[in-house]
């Protein structure tokens, strides 16, 4: 069963946050996180639309 756009988005965002959270780095605030999730989701959806 293929992954949904939401599942792909959550995996990408989680990987990004894990990489971002290095020593001494500031984690994103809730507003930045919301924009990140929205942008990644929009991008994932647009990739599906152009692959067909």
mmJSON file of the N, C-alpha and C atoms, coordinates in Angstrom:
{"data_MODEL":{"atom_site":{
"group_PDB":["ATOM","ATOM","ATOM","ATOM","ATOM","ATOM","ATOM","ATOM","ATOM","ATOM","ATOM","ATOM","ATOM","ATOM","ATOM","ATOM","ATOM","ATOM","ATOM","ATOM","ATOM","ATOM","ATOM","ATOM","ATOM","ATOM","ATOM","ATOM","ATOM","ATOM","ATOM","ATOM","ATOM","ATOM","ATOM","ATOM","ATOM","ATOM","ATOM","ATOM","ATOM","ATOM","ATOM","ATOM","ATOM","ATOM","ATOM","ATOM","ATOM","ATOM","ATOM","ATOM","ATOM","ATOM","ATOM","ATOM","ATOM","ATOM","ATOM","ATOM","ATOM","ATOM","ATOM","ATOM","ATOM","ATOM","ATOM","ATOM","ATOM","ATOM","ATOM","ATOM","ATOM","ATOM","ATOM","ATOM","ATOM","ATOM","ATOM","ATOM","ATOM","ATOM","ATOM","ATOM","ATOM","ATOM","ATOM","ATOM","ATOM","ATOM","ATOM","ATOM","ATOM","ATOM","ATOM","ATOM","ATOM","ATOM","ATOM","ATOM","ATOM","ATOM","ATOM","ATOM","ATOM","ATOM","ATOM","ATOM","ATOM","ATOM","ATOM","ATOM","ATOM","ATOM","ATOM","ATOM","ATOM","ATOM","ATOM","ATOM","ATOM","ATOM","ATOM","ATOM","ATOM","ATOM","ATOM","ATOM","ATOM","ATOM","ATOM","ATOM","ATOM","ATOM","ATOM","ATOM","ATOM","ATOM","ATOM","ATOM","ATOM","ATOM","ATOM","ATOM","ATOM","ATOM","ATOM","ATOM","ATOM","ATOM","ATOM","ATOM","ATOM","ATOM","ATOM","ATOM"],
"id":[1,2,3,4,5,6,7,8,9,10,11,12,13,14,15,16,17,18,19,20,21,22,23,24,25,26,27,28,29,30,31,32,33,34,35,36,37,38,39,40,41,42,43,44,45,46,47,48,49,50,51,52,53,54,55,56,57,58,59,60,61,62,63,64,65,66,67,68,69,70,71,72,73,74,75,76,77,78,79,80,81,82,83,84,85,86,87,88,89,90,91,92,93,94,95,96,97,98,99,100,101,102,103,104,105,106,107,108,109,110,111,112,113,114,115,116,117,118,119,120,121,122,123,124,125,126,127,128,129,130,131,132,133,134,135,136,137,138,139,140,141,142,143,144,145,146,147,148,149,150,151,152,153,154,155,156],
"type_symbol":["N","C","C","N","C","C","N","C","C","N","C","C","N","C","C","N","C","C","N","C","C","N","C","C","N","C","C","N","C","C","N","C","C","N","C","C","N","C","C","N","C","C","N","C","C","N","C","C","N","C","C","N","C","C","N","C","C","N","C","C","N","C","C","N","C","C","N","C","C","N","C","C","N","C","C","N","C","C","N","C","C","N","C","C","N","C","C","N","C","C","N","C","C","N","C","C","N","C","C","N","C","C","N","C","C","N","C","C","N","C","C","N","C","C","N","C","C","N","C","C","N","C","C","N","C","C","N","C","C","N","C","C","N","C","C","N","C","C","N","C","C","N","C","C","N","C","C","N","C","C","N","C","C","N","C","C"],
"label_atom_id":["N","CA","C","N","CA","C","N","CA","C","N","CA","C","N","CA","C","N","CA","C","N","CA","C","N","CA","C","N","CA","C","N","CA","C","N","CA","C","N","CA","C","N","CA","C","N","CA","C","N","CA","C","N","CA","C","N","CA","C","N","CA","C","N","CA","C","N","CA","C","N","CA","C","N","CA","C","N","CA","C","N","CA","C","N","CA","C","N","CA","C","N","CA","C","N","CA","C","N","CA","C","N","CA","C","N","CA","C","N","CA","C","N","CA","C","N","CA","C","N","CA","C","N","CA","C","N","CA","C","N","CA","C","N","CA","C","N","CA","C","N","CA","C","N","CA","C","N","CA","C","N","CA","C","N","CA","C","N","CA","C","N","CA","C","N","CA","C","N","CA","C","N","CA","C","N","CA","C","N","CA","C"],
"label_alt_id":[null,null,null,null,null,null,null,null,null,null,null,null,null,null,null,null,null,null,null,null,null,null,null,null,null,null,null,null,null,null,null,null,null,null,null,null,null,null,null,null,null,null,null,null,null,null,null,null,null,null,null,null,null,null,null,null,null,null,null,null,null,null,null,null,null,null,null,null,null,null,null,null,null,null,null,null,null,null,null,null,null,null,null,null,null,null,null,null,null,null,null,null,null,null,null,null,null,null,null,null,null,null,null,null,null,null,null,null,null,null,null,null,null,null,null,null,null,null,null,null,null,null,null,null,null,null,null,null,null,null,null,null,null,null,null,null,null,null,null,null,null,null,null,null,null,null,null,null,null,null,null,null,null,null,null,null],
"label_comp_id":["UNK","UNK","UNK","UNK","UNK","UNK","UNK","UNK","UNK","UNK","UNK","UNK","UNK","UNK","UNK","UNK","UNK","UNK","UNK","UNK","UNK","UNK","UNK","UNK","UNK","UNK","UNK","UNK","UNK","UNK","UNK","UNK","UNK","UNK","UNK","UNK","UNK","UNK","UNK","UNK","UNK","UNK","UNK","UNK","UNK","UNK","UNK","UNK","UNK","UNK","UNK","UNK","UNK","UNK","UNK","UNK","UNK","UNK","UNK","UNK","UNK","UNK","UNK","UNK","UNK","UNK","UNK","UNK","UNK","UNK","UNK","UNK","UNK","UNK","UNK","UNK","UNK","UNK","UNK","UNK","UNK","UNK","UNK","UNK","UNK","UNK","UNK","UNK","UNK","UNK","UNK","UNK","UNK","UNK","UNK","UNK","UNK","UNK","UNK","UNK","UNK","UNK","UNK","UNK","UNK","UNK","UNK","UNK","UNK","UNK","UNK","UNK","UNK","UNK","UNK","UNK","UNK","UNK","UNK","UNK","UNK","UNK","UNK","UNK","UNK","UNK","UNK","UNK","UNK","UNK","UNK","UNK","UNK","UNK","UNK","UNK","UNK","UNK","UNK","UNK","UNK","UNK","UNK","UNK","UNK","UNK","UNK","UNK","UNK","UNK","UNK","UNK","UNK","UNK","UNK","UNK"],
"label_asym_id":["A","A","A","A","A","A","A","A","A","A","A","A","A","A","A","A","A","A","A","A","A","A","A","A","A","A","A","A","A","A","A","A","A","A","A","A","A","A","A","A","A","A","A","A","A","A","A","A","A","A","A","A","A","A","A","A","A","A","A","A","A","A","A","A","A","A","A","A","A","A","A","A","A","A","A","A","A","A","A","A","A","A","A","A","A","A","A","A","A","A","A","A","A","A","A","A","A","A","A","A","A","A","A","A","A","A","A","A","A","A","A","A","A","A","A","A","A","A","A","A","A","A","A","A","A","A","A","A","A","A","A","A","A","A","A","A","A","A","A","A","A","A","A","A","A","A","A","A","A","A","A","A","A","A","A","A"],
"label_entity_id":["1","1","1","1","1","1","1","1","1","1","1","1","1","1","1","1","1","1","1","1","1","1","1","1","1","1","1","1","1","1","1","1","1","1","1","1","1","1","1","1","1","1","1","1","1","1","1","1","1","1","1","1","1","1","1","1","1","1","1","1","1","1","1","1","1","1","1","1","1","1","1","1","1","1","1","1","1","1","1","1","1","1","1","1","1","1","1","1","1","1","1","1","1","1","1","1","1","1","1","1","1","1","1","1","1","1","1","1","1","1","1","1","1","1","1","1","1","1","1","1","1","1","1","1","1","1","1","1","1","1","1","1","1","1","1","1","1","1","1","1","1","1","1","1","1","1","1","1","1","1","1","1","1","1","1","1"],
"label_seq_id":[1,1,1,2,2,2,3,3,3,4,4,4,5,5,5,6,6,6,7,7,7,8,8,8,9,9,9,10,10,10,11,11,11,12,12,12,13,13,13,14,14,14,15,15,15,16,16,16,17,17,17,18,18,18,19,19,19,20,20,20,21,21,21,22,22,22,23,23,23,24,24,24,25,25,25,26,26,26,27,27,27,28,28,28,29,29,29,30,30,30,31,31,31,32,32,32,33,33,33,34,34,34,35,35,35,36,36,36,37,37,37,38,38,38,39,39,39,40,40,40,41,41,41,42,42,42,43,43,43,44,44,44,45,45,45,46,46,46,47,47,47,48,48,48,49,49,49,50,50,50,51,51,51,52,52,52],
"pdbx_PDB_ins_code":[null,null,null,null,null,null,null,null,null,null,null,null,null,null,null,null,null,null,null,null,null,null,null,null,null,null,null,null,null,null,null,null,null,null,null,null,null,null,null,null,null,null,null,null,null,null,null,null,null,null,null,null,null,null,null,null,null,null,null,null,null,null,null,null,null,null,null,null,null,null,null,null,null,null,null,null,null,null,null,null,null,null,null,null,null,null,null,null,null,null,null,null,null,null,null,null,null,null,null,null,null,null,null,null,null,null,null,null,null,null,null,null,null,null,null,null,null,null,null,null,null,null,null,null,null,null,null,null,null,null,null,null,null,null,null,null,null,null,null,null,null,null,null,null,null,null,null,null,null,null,null,null,null,null,null,null],
"Cartn_x":[0.846,0.0,0.897,0.704,1.544,1.237,2.224,2.061,1.218,0.488,-0.314,0.579,0.062,0.807,1.093,0.148,0.343,1.46,1.531,2.595,3.96,4.039,5.302,5.717,4.753,5.039,5.574,4.942,5.392,6.791,7.114,8.458,9.51,9.196,10.137,10.336,9.25,9.346,10.11,9.816,10.53,12.022,12.385,13.806,14.474,13.765,14.311,14.525,13.539,13.657,14.769,14.926,16.007,17.366,17.517,18.774,18.994,17.922,18.004,18.391,18.012,18.166,19.56,20.564,21.931,22.284,23.429,23.868,23.927,23.306,23.339,22.403,21.634,20.713,19.337,18.703,17.363,16.322,15.398,14.329,13.282,12.528,11.538,10.392,9.857,8.673,7.442,6.292,5.085,4.695,4.903,4.58,5.479,6.776,7.719,7.425,7.063,6.758,5.511,4.506,3.285,3.59,4.376,4.733,5.549,6.457,7.254,6.36,5.439,4.54,3.69,3.15,2.313,3.106,4.326,5.151,5.55,5.926,6.308,5.103,3.947,2.745,2.386,2.449,2.133,3.104,4.373,5.378,5.152,4.863,4.596,3.396,2.362,1.182,1.487,2.294,2.616,3.476,4.308,5.121,4.248,3.219,2.295,1.545,1.193,0.433,1.264,2.579,3.43,4.005,3.857,4.475,3.616,2.354,1.431,1.495],
"Cartn_y":[-1.174,0.0,1.244,2.126,3.334,4.279,5.049,6.024,7.2,7.778,8.955,10.195,11.265,12.532,13.014,12.791,13.203,12.406,11.1,10.27,10.686,10.939,11.384,12.723,13.628,14.94,14.807,13.969,13.826,13.231,12.299,11.722,12.766,13.571,14.614,15.643,16.107,17.122,16.568,15.331,14.726,14.611,14.188,14.088,15.458,16.455,17.816,18.325,18.116,18.581,17.854,16.579,15.809,16.371,16.676,17.236,18.659,19.43,20.813,20.893,19.918,19.995,19.74,20.089,19.881,20.752,20.502,21.21,22.718,23.456,24.913,25.54,24.727,25.281,25.476,26.555,26.874,26.077,25.451,24.731,25.727,25.369,26.308,26.533,27.746,28.013,27.451,27.557,26.933,27.53,28.822,29.451,28.959,28.845,28.338,26.879,26.107,24.697,24.532,25.341,25.29,25.588,26.617,26.973,25.852,25.256,24.154,22.996,22.598,21.483,21.816,23.018,23.414,23.41,23.947,24.003,22.611,21.749,20.39,19.649,19.776,19.104,19.591,20.89,21.448,20.918,20.811,20.307,18.83,18.04,16.615,16.442,17.193,17.104,17.519,18.543,19.009,17.997,17.253,16.224,15.103,14.753,13.717,14.176,15.442,15.977,15.99,16.154,16.241,14.901,13.862,12.58,11.703,12.066,11.231,11.503],
"Cartn_z":[0.0,0.0,0.0,-0.963,-1.016,0.143,0.494,1.577,1.091,2.023,1.695,1.671,1.099,1.081,2.501,3.409,4.804,5.46,5.17,5.745,5.216,3.922,3.323,3.916,4.046,4.631,6.052,6.861,8.245,8.319,7.44,7.429,7.047,6.05,5.62,6.727,7.32,8.375,9.584,9.97,11.104,10.829,9.622,9.272,9.284,8.771,8.761,10.18,11.041,12.423,13.159,12.897,13.519,13.099,11.818,11.319,11.832,11.988,12.416,13.888,14.68,16.123,16.652,15.888,16.341,17.53,18.08,19.278,19.052,19.948,19.896,18.881,18.159,17.168,17.791,17.406,17.904,17.12,17.818,17.127,16.636,15.604,15.063,16.044,16.004,16.833,16.123,16.755,16.203,14.851,14.679,13.398,12.283,12.57,11.579,11.241,12.257,12.048,11.176,11.417,10.618,9.15,8.897,7.52,6.877,7.629,7.121,6.685,7.551,7.234,6.009,5.955,4.817,3.514,3.55,2.343,1.862,2.798,2.415,1.843,2.483,1.99,0.587,0.374,-0.944,-2.002,-1.646,-2.57,-2.887,-1.851,-2.066,-3.003,-2.771,-3.628,-5.065,-5.235,-6.588,-7.329,-6.629,-7.281,-7.821,-7.085,-7.53,-8.779,-8.827,-9.961,-11.243,-11.15,-12.338,-12.746,-11.92,-12.232,-13.14,-13.318,-14.074,-15.519],
"occupancy":[1.0,1.0,1.0,1.0,1.0,1.0,1.0,1.0,1.0,1.0,1.0,1.0,1.0,1.0,1.0,1.0,1.0,1.0,1.0,1.0,1.0,1.0,1.0,1.0,1.0,1.0,1.0,1.0,1.0,1.0,1.0,1.0,1.0,1.0,1.0,1.0,1.0,1.0,1.0,1.0,1.0,1.0,1.0,1.0,1.0,1.0,1.0,1.0,1.0,1.0,1.0,1.0,1.0,1.0,1.0,1.0,1.0,1.0,1.0,1.0,1.0,1.0,1.0,1.0,1.0,1.0,1.0,1.0,1.0,1.0,1.0,1.0,1.0,1.0,1.0,1.0,1.0,1.0,1.0,1.0,1.0,1.0,1.0,1.0,1.0,1.0,1.0,1.0,1.0,1.0,1.0,1.0,1.0,1.0,1.0,1.0,1.0,1.0,1.0,1.0,1.0,1.0,1.0,1.0,1.0,1.0,1.0,1.0,1.0,1.0,1.0,1.0,1.0,1.0,1.0,1.0,1.0,1.0,1.0,1.0,1.0,1.0,1.0,1.0,1.0,1.0,1.0,1.0,1.0,1.0,1.0,1.0,1.0,1.0,1.0,1.0,1.0,1.0,1.0,1.0,1.0,1.0,1.0,1.0,1.0,1.0,1.0,1.0,1.0,1.0,1.0,1.0,1.0,1.0,1.0,1.0],
"B_iso_or_equiv":[0.0,0.0,0.0,0.0,0.0,0.0,0.0,0.0,0.0,0.0,0.0,0.0,0.0,0.0,0.0,0.0,0.0,0.0,0.0,0.0,0.0,0.0,0.0,0.0,0.0,0.0,0.0,0.0,0.0,0.0,0.0,0.0,0.0,0.0,0.0,0.0,0.0,0.0,0.0,0.0,0.0,0.0,0.0,0.0,0.0,0.0,0.0,0.0,0.0,0.0,0.0,0.0,0.0,0.0,0.0,0.0,0.0,0.0,0.0,0.0,0.0,0.0,0.0,0.0,0.0,0.0,0.0,0.0,0.0,0.0,0.0,0.0,0.0,0.0,0.0,0.0,0.0,0.0,0.0,0.0,0.0,0.0,0.0,0.0,0.0,0.0,0.0,0.0,0.0,0.0,0.0,0.0,0.0,0.0,0.0,0.0,0.0,0.0,0.0,0.0,0.0,0.0,0.0,0.0,0.0,0.0,0.0,0.0,0.0,0.0,0.0,0.0,0.0,0.0,0.0,0.0,0.0,0.0,0.0,0.0,0.0,0.0,0.0,0.0,0.0,0.0,0.0,0.0,0.0,0.0,0.0,0.0,0.0,0.0,0.0,0.0,0.0,0.0,0.0,0.0,0.0,0.0,0.0,0.0,0.0,0.0,0.0,0.0,0.0,0.0,0.0,0.0,0.0,0.0,0.0,0.0],
"pdbx_formal_charge":[null,null,null,null,null,null,null,null,null,null,null,null,null,null,null,null,null,null,null,null,null,null,null,null,null,null,null,null,null,null,null,null,null,null,null,null,null,null,null,null,null,null,null,null,null,null,null,null,null,null,null,null,null,null,null,null,null,null,null,null,null,null,null,null,null,null,null,null,null,null,null,null,null,null,null,null,null,null,null,null,null,null,null,null,null,null,null,null,null,null,null,null,null,null,null,null,null,null,null,null,null,null,null,null,null,null,null,null,null,null,null,null,null,null,null,null,null,null,null,null,null,null,null,null,null,null,null,null,null,null,null,null,null,null,null,null,null,null,null,null,null,null,null,null,null,null,null,null,null,null,null,null,null,null,null,null],
"auth_seq_id":[1,1,1,2,2,2,3,3,3,4,4,4,5,5,5,6,6,6,7,7,7,8,8,8,9,9,9,10,10,10,11,11,11,12,12,12,13,13,13,14,14,14,15,15,15,16,16,16,17,17,17,18,18,18,19,19,19,20,20,20,21,21,21,22,22,22,23,23,23,24,24,24,25,25,25,26,26,26,27,27,27,28,28,28,29,29,29,30,30,30,31,31,31,32,32,32,33,33,33,34,34,34,35,35,35,36,36,36,37,37,37,38,38,38,39,39,39,40,40,40,41,41,41,42,42,42,43,43,43,44,44,44,45,45,45,46,46,46,47,47,47,48,48,48,49,49,49,50,50,50,51,51,51,52,52,52],
"auth_comp_id":["UNK","UNK","UNK","UNK","UNK","UNK","UNK","UNK","UNK","UNK","UNK","UNK","UNK","UNK","UNK","UNK","UNK","UNK","UNK","UNK","UNK","UNK","UNK","UNK","UNK","UNK","UNK","UNK","UNK","UNK","UNK","UNK","UNK","UNK","UNK","UNK","UNK","UNK","UNK","UNK","UNK","UNK","UNK","UNK","UNK","UNK","UNK","UNK","UNK","UNK","UNK","UNK","UNK","UNK","UNK","UNK","UNK","UNK","UNK","UNK","UNK","UNK","UNK","UNK","UNK","UNK","UNK","UNK","UNK","UNK","UNK","UNK","UNK","UNK","UNK","UNK","UNK","UNK","UNK","UNK","UNK","UNK","UNK","UNK","UNK","UNK","UNK","UNK","UNK","UNK","UNK","UNK","UNK","UNK","UNK","UNK","UNK","UNK","UNK","UNK","UNK","UNK","UNK","UNK","UNK","UNK","UNK","UNK","UNK","UNK","UNK","UNK","UNK","UNK","UNK","UNK","UNK","UNK","UNK","UNK","UNK","UNK","UNK","UNK","UNK","UNK","UNK","UNK","UNK","UNK","UNK","UNK","UNK","UNK","UNK","UNK","UNK","UNK","UNK","UNK","UNK","UNK","UNK","UNK","UNK","UNK","UNK","UNK","UNK","UNK","UNK","UNK","UNK","UNK","UNK","UNK"],
"auth_asym_id":["A","A","A","A","A","A","A","A","A","A","A","A","A","A","A","A","A","A","A","A","A","A","A","A","A","A","A","A","A","A","A","A","A","A","A","A","A","A","A","A","A","A","A","A","A","A","A","A","A","A","A","A","A","A","A","A","A","A","A","A","A","A","A","A","A","A","A","A","A","A","A","A","A","A","A","A","A","A","A","A","A","A","A","A","A","A","A","A","A","A","A","A","A","A","A","A","A","A","A","A","A","A","A","A","A","A","A","A","A","A","A","A","A","A","A","A","A","A","A","A","A","A","A","A","A","A","A","A","A","A","A","A","A","A","A","A","A","A","A","A","A","A","A","A","A","A","A","A","A","A","A","A","A","A","A","A"],
"auth_atom_id":["N","CA","C","N","CA","C","N","CA","C","N","CA","C","N","CA","C","N","CA","C","N","CA","C","N","CA","C","N","CA","C","N","CA","C","N","CA","C","N","CA","C","N","CA","C","N","CA","C","N","CA","C","N","CA","C","N","CA","C","N","CA","C","N","CA","C","N","CA","C","N","CA","C","N","CA","C","N","CA","C","N","CA","C","N","CA","C","N","CA","C","N","CA","C","N","CA","C","N","CA","C","N","CA","C","N","CA","C","N","CA","C","N","CA","C","N","CA","C","N","CA","C","N","CA","C","N","CA","C","N","CA","C","N","CA","C","N","CA","C","N","CA","C","N","CA","C","N","CA","C","N","CA","C","N","CA","C","N","CA","C","N","CA","C","N","CA","C","N","CA","C","N","CA","C","N","CA","C","N","CA","C"],
"pdbx_PDB_model_num":[1,1,1,1,1,1,1,1,1,1,1,1,1,1,1,1,1,1,1,1,1,1,1,1,1,1,1,1,1,1,1,1,1,1,1,1,1,1,1,1,1,1,1,1,1,1,1,1,1,1,1,1,1,1,1,1,1,1,1,1,1,1,1,1,1,1,1,1,1,1,1,1,1,1,1,1,1,1,1,1,1,1,1,1,1,1,1,1,1,1,1,1,1,1,1,1,1,1,1,1,1,1,1,1,1,1,1,1,1,1,1,1,1,1,1,1,1,1,1,1,1,1,1,1,1,1,1,1,1,1,1,1,1,1,1,1,1,1,1,1,1,1,1,1,1,1,1,1,1,1,1,1,1,1,1,1]
}}}
